[in-house]
Amino acid sequence: MRAGKLDRTITLQRVTNSTSNGFNEPVETWTDIATLEAQQRPDRGTERFTAQQLSGQAMMTFQIRYRADLTIEDRIVCGGRIWNIVDVRELGRCVVTEFVAVARAEA
């Protein structure tokens, strides 16, 4: 992977604590596990009309230097948006980790 293509700074986050509040609703605590450089490539997005309102999702593919510990239970923060990871792939032999992430489209 060429360093010049890694033009975005992202922060990887992982759930460290999941508790309940007074109404027995789950409350998750996210902790930063790494800040690193990534390549960002836009993918398709979706838009639906449900419950009489328009909702959408933005999809993005990110590539970083290989990390074995990245899973779909993690998330990233890039450009002030929170992206949930939905797919993780290894490209090459322990060279690049590519993952697809989804963020709620902003109105």
N, C-alpha and C positions, 0 to 999 in steps of 0.2 A: 504494500500500500504506500502510495506516495504522500509525503507529508503535506504537500501543497494543496491536496484535495480536502484535507481536514480543516475546514474553515469555520466550523461552528463549535462553540463551547457548550457542552451539556453536563448536567449533573444527574448521576444515577442515584435513585432512592430506593430504600427497602423498608418494609413494615417491620418495626421493632417491637411494637406493643399493640395489642388489640384488646380493648376493655369495653365495658358497657357504661352508659351514662345512667342518670336517674330514671329514664324511661325505658331502660333495657335495650337501647339502640347501640349497635356496635360503633366504637370510636377507635380509629386507627391512628397510630403515631408513625410518621415517616421520618427516616434518618438518612442524611446524605452519606453514601458509601464511596463515591468517587466523583471528581470533576475532571473531564477529559475532552479531547478534541474529537470531532466527528465530521463525517460527510453527510449531508442531508439531501434527499431526493424526493420530491413530491410524488404522491400516488393519487389514485382516484379518491374521491370523496362521495359521500352519500347524503341524500336529503329526503326526508319523509314528512308526510303530514299525518300526525297521530294525535289523538285526543284534542282535536281542533286547534293544534298549534304545529308550526313548522319546526322540525328538529333535524340536525345534521351532524355529520362526523367528518373530520379531516383525517386523511391517512398520509403517513410519511414513512419513508424507508431511510434508516440511518446505518452508516457503516463506521465501525471503530476498529482499532487494533484489537487482536484476539483477547477475549476474556472468557474463561471457562465458567465463571460464577454467575453470569447473567441469565435470568429466567423470566418467564411471562408473569411472574408474581411481582416483579420489580416495575418501576416506572421511571421516567426521565422528566427533567425540566429543561426546556429549551426555549429561549426567547420569551420568557415569562409565562409560557403555557405548560400545562401538565399533560404529558403523553403517556398513555397506558400501553405497555408492550403486549402485543398479541401473537408474535411469532419471532423465534430466534433461530438463526442459521449460521453454520460455520462455513466460510468460503476458503478454499485452499486447505492446506494442512496446518491448522493452528496459526493462520495468518490474519484473517479478518473475521470479525463477528458482524453479521448483518441482522438487523431486526426491524420489524414493521411495528409502528406505533400509531395509536388512534387518539385523537383529541376531539372533544366536543366542539363543533363549529360555533363560532361566536356570531351573534346576531348583529 
